[in-house]
């Protein structure tokens, strides 16, 4: 084990016995000291500077040194070092005389216990004073360095207290178009950003002050004095300004990193200079790379997007300025893309996007959000202000069909069909070559599923559920994967449709429940969220089977949270309510996922009164910039609180959304922003 470092001290005395007596007494009292004996006071100056002692002990009755001169000498060379004066005997007068000279105390070797206690007291006081002095000095240095850093940094930095800008560096002033600090210091931070960014920014500021914000990049739109907006990324960090807590908001300077510059130059070659989207050739290259990687979860779609009645727009604004309209349209579209999305310009005024989301509903919700935002935006093209709509055609990319040409054609044709129906909509073709091929494969999948169940070729993956409020409960959402005959992973999107249409969901549910219970028995997690299909919801034998499983595994049933979709519960409300009651009697917990997607969410909640609700992912898509969705999410949170249900947001994919959810009072989040699904290793 590491021993504490010896404390250096200087002892001025003629007698070595005094040094040995002090050394023994202090070490017996638990003080690891190193005493430097100084029999000649003429060496005191060198000793003070070379040894750097933490205490000076002078035997005052020996006449080895004049005490006032010694204290003056100490004050000049080592003013912070405490001094003890040793006398043959001491009384109040001797102690007062020592204090009058500037020493810390007077002691006598006749009472070694008091000597040890006084040494301990003065060493502690000396170290505290030194630490305090260092802290004050460090604080002054920190403030000086921070001021110099802010003034000289090429990053734009502002200090914000209670939502008000209290300091801004020159780079911030330049970025936001201000000539002097007086025009921005003292103004609300929100005044510098457009309204759609406010919810996320407010949530992030509060979370940062409370220590709940990591170094996530917040994507917002800055509002400039000339009424234009520019997209930027903010970084927030807790700080201090004039002794009060603040948030330091910064915008990284472009071009600081040479490699980043080179990357941007390479991207500039690959992208259409007008819209910023990938040229067709580079889009296809990126597409091949993305589709070559195995899909770890969720679904992938092509989305083909065109503004409606583009010919009429050209007639209104003129052919020469039509490109300006597409530039602004592309900018609005870019605001709704996730980092994992790949977008390219196609067919003149069309845009193709590879969209990766959690499930089919999330893709449709994202597309509907794009249509809604395009229809509500006023486009400024030269002197013309105009509104328009757009149509989004969707084509699913099944993991089992590696050739993307079919789904891309599906998306393109769906867009054409949607525009023929009047536009301003999301459209998906009901019968396509891709879907027909999938239907033909379902019969083959049914056989493979049965074989996998018999050979136990399923496994669990877990997705963490993270707390926004510092709750220490460890919770995971349980997902299922199938292994094919070669041991390769098969996603639910490939085999679940066949399982549902061939009445195999009950068997899969039983496997997942059994595996989850085995995991709880060996690992004892906080909570595992296990899905029940519509089939299991009305299965009369489920409760008895669960009772037997509990007797076999002997787990605490509170570790398992059975979750059903609001859609399934709404269709079979009586069965869902009855099942919840029986599960509660056994000690299990209950959750409703896809919360807020049904016809009468409030009535369903009143009947079921679950322990958890998961706000549906389609509402989370676009939440950060959609005030209507924010209002709906707040309404759902209030409903959940009324029945004391814990709220969890599904499909959270970016920091902006997390910040808004934090402000709305949502307690937990899950999704790819938290973590991708991971394998569960059964014990």
LINKA-V318485 format. One record per residue. N is the residue number from 1. RES is the residue in three letters. D_LAST is the distance of its C-alpha to the last C-alpha in whole Angstrom. Layout:
<<N RES D_LAST> <N RES D_LAST>>
This chain:
<<1 UNK 36> <2 UNK 39> <3 UNK 42> <4 UNK 44> <5 UNK 47> <6 UNK 50> <7 UNK 52> <8 UNK 56> <9 UNK 59> <10 UNK 63> <11 UNK 65> <12 UNK 69> <13 UNK 70> <14 UNK 73> <15 UNK 71> <16 UNK 68> <17 UNK 67> <18 UNK 67> <19 UNK 64> <20 UNK 62> <21 UNK 63> <22 UNK 61> <23 UNK 58> <24 UNK 57> <25 UNK 58> <26 UNK 55> <27 UNK 53> <28 UNK 53> <29 UNK 52> <30 UNK 49> <31 UNK 51> <32 UNK 50> <33 UNK 53> <34 UNK 55> <35 UNK 59> <36 UNK 62> <37 UNK 65> <38 UNK 68> <39 UNK 71> <40 UNK 73> <41 UNK 73> <42 UNK 75> <43 UNK 71> <44 UNK 69> <45 UNK 69> <46 UNK 68> <47 UNK 65> <48 UNK 64> <49 UNK 64> <50 UNK 62> <51 UNK 60> <52 UNK 59> <53 UNK 59> <54 UNK 57> <55 UNK 60> <56 UNK 63> <57 UNK 65> <58 UNK 69> <59 UNK 71> <60 UNK 74> <61 UNK 76> <62 UNK 76> <63 UNK 78> <64 UNK 76> <65 UNK 76> <66 UNK 78> <67 UNK 75> <68 UNK 76> <69 UNK 76> <70 UNK 73> <71 UNK 71> <72 UNK 73> <73 UNK 72> <74 UNK 68> <75 UNK 69> <76 UNK 70> <77 UNK 67> <78 UNK 64> <79 UNK 65> <80 UNK 61> <81 UNK 61> <82 UNK 62> <83 UNK 64> <84 UNK 65> <85 UNK 68> <86 UNK 69> <87 UNK 72> <88 UNK 73> <89 UNK 73> <90 UNK 72> <91 UNK 73> <92 UNK 73> <93 UNK 76> <94 UNK 74> <95 UNK 71> <96 UNK 73> <97 UNK 75> <98 UNK 71> <99 UNK 70> <100 UNK 73> <101 UNK 73> <102 UNK 70> <103 UNK 67> <104 UNK 64> <105 UNK 66> <106 UNK 68> <107 UNK 66> <108 UNK 68> <109 UNK 67> <110 UNK 68> <111 UNK 65> <112 UNK 62> <113 UNK 59> <114 UNK 61> <115 UNK 61> <116 UNK 57> <117 UNK 56> <118 UNK 59> <119 UNK 57> <120 UNK 54> <121 UNK 55> <122 UNK 57> <123 UNK 54> <124 UNK 52> <125 UNK 55> <126 UNK 55> <127 UNK 52> <128 UNK 51> <129 UNK 55> <130 UNK 54> <131 UNK 50> <132 UNK 52> <133 UNK 55> <134 UNK 52> <135 UNK 50> <136 UNK 54> <137 UNK 55> <138 UNK 51> <139 UNK 52> <140 UNK 55> <141 UNK 54> <142 UNK 51> <143 UNK 54> <144 UNK 56> <145 UNK 53> <146 UNK 52> <147 UNK 55> <148 UNK 56> <149 UNK 53> <150 UNK 54> <151 UNK 57> <152 UNK 56> <153 UNK 53> <154 UNK 53> <155 UNK 50> <156 UNK 52> <157 UNK 51> <158 UNK 51> <159 UNK 51> <160 UNK 50> <161 UNK 50> <162 UNK 50> <163 UNK 50> <164 UNK 54> <165 UNK 54> <166 UNK 56> <167 UNK 56> <168 UNK 56> <169 UNK 56> <170 UNK 59> <171 UNK 56> <172 UNK 55> <173 UNK 58> <174 UNK 59> <175 UNK 56> <176 UNK 57> <177 UNK 61> <178 UNK 62> <179 UNK 65> <180 UNK 65> <181 UNK 62> <182 UNK 64> <183 UNK 64> <184 UNK 60> <185 UNK 59> <186 UNK 59> <187 UNK 58> <188 UNK 55> <189 UNK 52> <190 UNK 52> <191 UNK 55> <192 UNK 54> <193 UNK 52> <194 UNK 52> <195 UNK 51> <196 UNK 48> <197 UNK 46> <198 UNK 47> <199 UNK 44> <200 UNK 42> <201 UNK 44> <202 UNK 44> <203 UNK 41> <204 UNK 40> <205 UNK 43> <206 UNK 41> <207 UNK 38> <208 UNK 39> <209 UNK 41> <210 UNK 38> <211 UNK 36> <212 UNK 34> <213 UNK 35> <214 UNK 33> <215 UNK 36> <216 UNK 35> <217 UNK 38> <218 UNK 40> <219 UNK 42> <220 UNK 46> <221 UNK 49> <222 UNK 52> <223 UNK 55> <224 UNK 58> <225 UNK 62> <226 UNK 63> <227 UNK 61> <228 UNK 58> <229 UNK 55> <230 UNK 52> <231 UNK 49> <232 UNK 47> <233 UNK 44> <234 UNK 44> <235 UNK 42> <236 UNK 42> <237 UNK 41> <238 UNK 42> <239 UNK 45> <240 UNK 48> <241 UNK 52> <242 UNK 55> <243 UNK 52> <244 UNK 51> <245 UNK 47> <246 UNK 47> <247 UNK 45> <248 UNK 46> <249 UNK 46> <250 UNK 47> <251 UNK 47> <252 UNK 47> <253 UNK 50> <254 UNK 50> <255 UNK 51> <256 UNK 49> <257 UNK 47> <258 UNK 49> <259 UNK 46> <260 UNK 45> <261 UNK 49> <262 UNK 49> <263 UNK 46> <264 UNK 48> <265 UNK 51> <266 UNK 49> <267 UNK 47> <268 UNK 51> <269 UNK 52> <270 UNK 49> <271 UNK 50> <272 UNK 53> <273 UNK 55> <274 UNK 56> <275 UNK 53> <276 UNK 50> <277 UNK 48> <278 UNK 48> <279 UNK 50> <280 UNK 49> <281 UNK 49> <282 UNK 46> <283 UNK 45> <284 UNK 44> <285 UNK 43> <286 UNK 40> <287 UNK 39> <288 UNK 39> <289 UNK 36> <290 UNK 34> <291 UNK 34> <292 UNK 33> <293 UNK 30> <294 UNK 27> <295 UNK 27> <296 UNK 23> <297 UNK 24> <298 UNK 27> <299 UNK 30> <300 UNK 33> <301 UNK 37> <302 UNK 40> <303 UNK 43> <304 UNK 46> <305 UNK 48> <306 UNK 52> <307 UNK 55> <308 UNK 57> <309 UNK 60> <310 UNK 60> <311 UNK 64> <312 UNK 65> <313 UNK 64> <314 UNK 66> <315 UNK 69> <316 UNK 68> <317 UNK 68> <318 UNK 69> <319 UNK 68> <320 UNK 68> <321 UNK 66> <322 UNK 63> <323 UNK 61> <324 UNK 61> <325 UNK 59> <326 UNK 57> <327 UNK 56> <328 UNK 55> <329 UNK 53> <330 UNK 51> <331 UNK 51> <332 UNK 50> <333 UNK 47> <334 UNK 46> <335 UNK 45> <336 UNK 42> <337 UNK 40> <338 UNK 37> <339 UNK 36> <340 UNK 34> <341 UNK 37> <342 UNK 40> <343 UNK 43> <344 UNK 47> <345 UNK 50> <346 UNK 51> <347 UNK 55> <348 UNK 57> <349 UNK 56> <350 UNK 52> <351 UNK 49> <352 UNK 46> <353 UNK 42> <354 UNK 39> <355 UNK 37> <356 UNK 33> <357 UNK 31> <358 UNK 28> <359 UNK 30> <360 UNK 33> <361 UNK 35> <362 UNK 34> <363 UNK 36> <364 UNK 39> <365 UNK 39> <366 UNK 39> <367 UNK 42> <368 UNK 44> <369 UNK 44> <370 UNK 46> <371 UNK 48> <372 UNK 49> <373 UNK 49> <374 UNK 51> <375 UNK 54> <376 UNK 54> <377 UNK 55> <378 UNK 59> <379 UNK 59> <380 UNK 62> <381 UNK 64> <382 UNK 67> <383 UNK 69> <384 UNK 67> <385 UNK 65> <386 UNK 63> <387 UNK 60> <388 UNK 58> <389 UNK 55> <390 UNK 52> <391 UNK 50> <392 UNK 47> <393 UNK 46> <394 UNK 42> <395 UNK 41> <396 UNK 37> <397 UNK 36> <398 UNK 33> <399 UNK 30> <400 UNK 31> <401 UNK 35> <402 UNK 35> <403 UNK 39> <404 UNK 40> <405 UNK 44> <406 UNK 43> <407 UNK 41> <408 UNK 44> <409 UNK 47> <410 UNK 45> <411 UNK 45> <412 UNK 48> <413 UNK 50> <414 UNK 48> <415 UNK 50> <416 UNK 53> <417 UNK 53> <418 UNK 52> <419 UNK 55> <420 UNK 57> <421 UNK 56> <422 UNK 57> <423 UNK 54> <424 UNK 53> <425 UNK 49> <426 UNK 46> <427 UNK 46> <428 UNK 44> <429 UNK 45> <430 UNK 44> <431 UNK 45> <432 UNK 45> <433 UNK 44> <434 UNK 41> <435 UNK 40> <436 UNK 41> <437 UNK 39> <438 UNK 36> <439 UNK 37> <440 UNK 38> <441 UNK 35> <442 UNK 33> <443 UNK 34> <444 UNK 32> <445 UNK 29> <446 UNK 29> <447 UNK 29> <448 UNK 26> <449 UNK 24> <450 UNK 24> <451 UNK 24> <452 UNK 20> <453 UNK 19> <454 UNK 20> <455 UNK 18> <456 UNK 15> <457 UNK 16> <458 UNK 15> <459 UNK 12> <460 UNK 12> <461 UNK 14> <462 UNK 15> <463 UNK 18> <464 UNK 19> <465 UNK 21> <466 UNK 24> <467 UNK 26> <468 UNK 30> <469 UNK 31> <470 UNK 29> <471 UNK 27> <472 UNK 24> <473 UNK 21> <474 UNK 18> <475 UNK 18> <476 UNK 17> <477 UNK 18> <478 UNK 16> <479 UNK 17> <480 UNK 17> <481 UNK 18> <482 UNK 19> <483 UNK 19> <484 UNK 22> <485 UNK 23> <486 UNK 23> <487 UNK 20> <488 UNK 21> <489 UNK 20> <490 UNK 22> <491 UNK 23> <492 UNK 23> <493 UNK 27> <494 UNK 28> <495 UNK 26> <496 UNK 26> <497 UNK 30> <498 UNK 30> <499 UNK 27> <500 UNK 29> <501 UNK 33> <502 UNK 31> <503 UNK 30> <504 UNK 26> <505 UNK 25> <506 UNK 24> <507 UNK 22> <508 UNK 20> <509 UNK 20> <510 UNK 18> <511 UNK 15> <512 UNK 15> <513 UNK 15> <514 UNK 13> <515 UNK 10> <516 UNK 11> <517 UNK 11> <518 UNK 7> <519 UNK 6> <520 UNK 9> <521 UNK 8> <522 UNK 5> <523 UNK 7> <524 UNK 11> <525 UNK 12> <526 UNK 16> <527 UNK 16> <528 UNK 15> <529 UNK 18> <530 UNK 18> <531 UNK 21> <532 UNK 23> <533 UNK 26> <534 UNK 29> <535 UNK 29> <536 UNK 26> <537 UNK 28> <538 UNK 31> <539 UNK 29> <540 UNK 30> <541 UNK 27> <542 UNK 24> <543 UNK 25> <544 UNK 25> <545 UNK 22> <546 UNK 20> <547 UNK 21> <548 UNK 20> <549 UNK 16> <550 UNK 17> <551 UNK 18> <552 UNK 15> <553 UNK 12> <554 UNK 15> <555 UNK 14> <556 UNK 16> <557 UNK 18> <558 UNK 19> <559 UNK 16> <560 UNK 17> <561 UNK 20> <562 UNK 21> <563 UNK 24> <564 UNK 26> <565 UNK 29> <566 UNK 32> <567 UNK 34> <568 UNK 32> <569 UNK 33> <570 UNK 36> <571 UNK 37> <572 UNK 36> <573 UNK 36> <574 UNK 37> <575 UNK 34> <576 UNK 32> <577 UNK 33> <578 UNK 33> <579 UNK 29> <580 UNK 29> <581 UNK 30> <582 UNK 28> <583 UNK 25> <584 UNK 26> <585 UNK 27> <586 UNK 24> <587 UNK 23> <588 UNK 21> <589 UNK 23> <590 UNK 25> <591 UNK 26> <592 UNK 28> <593 UNK 28> <594 UNK 31> <595 UNK 33> <596 UNK 37> <597 UNK 37> <598 UNK 38> <599 UNK 42> <600 UNK 42> <601 UNK 39> <602 UNK 40> <603 UNK 41> <604 UNK 38> <605 UNK 36> <606 UNK 39> <607 UNK 37> <608 UNK 34> <609 UNK 33> <610 UNK 30> <611 UNK 28> <612 UNK 27> <613 UNK 29> <614 UNK 29> <615 UNK 32> <616 UNK 32> <617 UNK 32> <618 UNK 35> <619 UNK 37> <620 UNK 35> <621 UNK 37> <622 UNK 40> <623 UNK 40> <624 UNK 41> <625 UNK 44> <626 UNK 45> <627 UNK 46> <628 UNK 46> <629 UNK 42> <630 UNK 42> <631 UNK 44> <632 UNK 42> <633 UNK 39> <634 UNK 41> <635 UNK 42> <636 UNK 38> <637 UNK 37> <638 UNK 40> <639 UNK 39> <640 UNK 35> <641 UNK 37> <642 UNK 39> <643 UNK 36> <644 UNK 34> <645 UNK 31> <646 UNK 29> <647 UNK 30> <648 UNK 28> <649 UNK 30> <650 UNK 28> <651 UNK 29> <652 UNK 30> <653 UNK 31> <654 UNK 34> <655 UNK 35> <656 UNK 38> <657 UNK 36> <658 UNK 34> <659 UNK 37> <660 UNK 39> <661 UNK 36> <662 UNK 36> <663 UNK 39> <664 UNK 39> <665 UNK 36> <666 UNK 33> <667 UNK 30> <668 UNK 27> <669 UNK 27> <670 UNK 25> <671 UNK 26> <672 UNK 26> <673 UNK 28> <674 UNK 25> <675 UNK 23> <676 UNK 22> <677 UNK 19> <678 UNK 16> <679 UNK 13> <680 UNK 9> <681 UNK 6> <682 UNK 4> <683 UNK 0>>
